[in-house]
Amino acid sequence: MVDGYPGTATAEWAAVGGRTDSWLQLTWPGAVTVGRVVLHDRPNTSDRITSTTLTFSDGSTVTVPALADTGSAVTVRFTPRATTSVRLTVTGVSSTTVNVGPAELDVWNR
C-alpha cells in the first residue's frame, strides 16, 4: 500500500524544501531491461509533481505527465531499454508545493 504525509510520512520519498530540479536516482549493479515505471505522488493536496523526466544511464529520457494528486498510480510505458540507473528529475510542481517527492517509484523489467 502506498502512503505518505499526512498518513505515514516515513513511507515516502520527499525532499524537504524541494521543488523543481529535485531528483531521485535508482542504480543497479548491472544492466536491467525496463519498459514501465509506476509513480505515486505524495497523497496530500498541497505537494504535487506536475511534470517530471526519467533519465536512463544511456542518456535517453522519458517525459512523465502530472502525477495524480490523490497518490494513485500513474503508469508510464516506453520502449524497453537496458540501463544501470534511472533518475527521476522533477520539472514542474504546483504553486502550493513545499516538499516535493514521490510516495513511490516502481521500475518494472520485461
N, C-alpha and C positions, 0 to 999 in steps of 0.2 A: 504494500500500500504506500502510495506517495503521500508525503506530509511535509510540513514546514510551518514557519510562522504564519498565522498565530497559533497553530497547533503545536507540533513538536519542532522547535527551532533547530535542534541538533540533527534533524533528518533532512537537511537541505544544504545546498552549496550557496553561500551568499558572500559577496564582497562588501564589507562594512564601508559605507560611503561610496560604493562603486556605482558607476553609471556607464556611459558608452566607453568603449575601449577596454573594459574589464574582460578577462579571459580565464578559461579553464582548459587545461590540456590533459588528455589521457595518453599514456605512452606504453607500448608493449615491447617486450624484449626481442621479438621477431615480427616479421610481417604477418598481418592478418588481412583477410579479404572482407570488406564491409560494403554493404549496399543499402543500409537502412539505419536511421537514427530516430529514436523516440525521445522527445523532450517534454518536460513538465515544468511550467513556470511555478514560482513560489505561490502558494494558494492564499494570497491576500490581495485585496483590491487596490493597494497603493503602489506596490513594487511590481513593475511589469516590463518584460522584454518585448519590444515591438518589432525588432529585427535583429538577426544575428548571422554570422558567417561561420561555416565549418571549413577549416583548412587542414589538409592532409599532408603527410610527410613528403609526398611528391610535389607539393606546391599547388595542387588542384584545390578548388574551392566549391562550396555549395552554399547558396543563399537560402536562409530559412525565414519563413514569414513570421508574423507576430505569434507569440505563444498565447494560449488561452488563459485569460485572467483567473479562471477558476482552478487552475492547476491540472486540468485534464490533458490527456496525451495529444501531442501534435507529432504525427509521423511524417518523416521526410525520406522518400525513396530516391535513389540515384543510381547511376551506372556503377556496378560493383568495382572496387579498386583495392589493390594491395597497399597497405600502409602500416607504418610502425607507430603512428600517432594521429590524433585528431584534436584540433584546437577549436573551441567554441569562443568566438570573439563577439561581444555584444556591440552592435552597431546602432541600435536605437532603443530608447526607453520612454516610458510615459513621463509626463511632466511631474507626477507625484512620486516618482521613484527616489528612494533614499538609499536602499541597499539592494543591489541587483544580483541576480544569480538564478540558476535553475534549481528547482527542487530535486529533479532527477534528470540524468542524461544516460540513455541506454544506447549502446552501439551494438549492432547485430551483424554477424557474419552471414554467409550464404545460408 
